[in-house]
Amino acid sequence: MTREGLEVIVTCGTGTGPTELAAFDAALQEAGVAHFNLIRLSSLIPPGSRVSAPEDRPALPGGWGDRLYAVYAEHRVSTPGGWACAGLGWLQDDDSGAGMLVEHCGADEAAVEARLKATLDDLACRRPGRFGPLSARITSIACADDPVAAVVVAALRVEPW
């Protein structure tokens, strides 16, 4: 069986709202994925896939309530002075395009980046392949008064119901 690779789009957003859930929705809006039902996946990128992380973050095509199969990191904070940081990192095999995505969150971008690298280094050691360089997308927002949220989403597939 031959499998066509996926076009994996990594997008991110931050948001503020009167509650942490409203802030999460605002972050999903900025990431262009708020109109989907998110179905969380674990960490594997199928062979033949291409991963991109465009800076402009256009809304992903699909209808209201469609299923979005995704790996995502999210962090919500409601304490003034706190930070919400979310990040995704990925590696792909140079030959097959198969790869791994990992997600981490926290209150500090440098710590999130370090955990992404440590996790991917460990996962790559446990699997066969020649994995290329680490790629990552990290976003963050400071909480002033209202709750905030940060989200990074790797969109693998959209399906209608």
Number of C-alpha atoms within 10 A of each C-alpha: 3 4 9 10 15 17 14 19 18 24 29 30 26 28 26 26 18 12 16 19 15 16 23 26 23 22 26 25 17 20 24 19 25 18 19 21 16 19 14 15 15 12 15 15 23 19 17 17 18 16 20 12 16 11 9 8 16 12 14 17 12 15 13 12 14 16 18 23 19 23 23 26 23 26 23 29 25 22 14 13 10 18 23 26 30 32 28 28 24 24 26 27 19 13 12 15 21 19 24 19 23 23 27 23 26 22 18 14 19 12 14 22 22 11 19 24 19 11 16 19 14 10 14 17 10 9 10 8 16 13 21 14 11 13 16 19 18 24 22 26 21 22 20 14 13 17 24 32 33 34 30 32 29 28 24 19 14 19 13 11 7
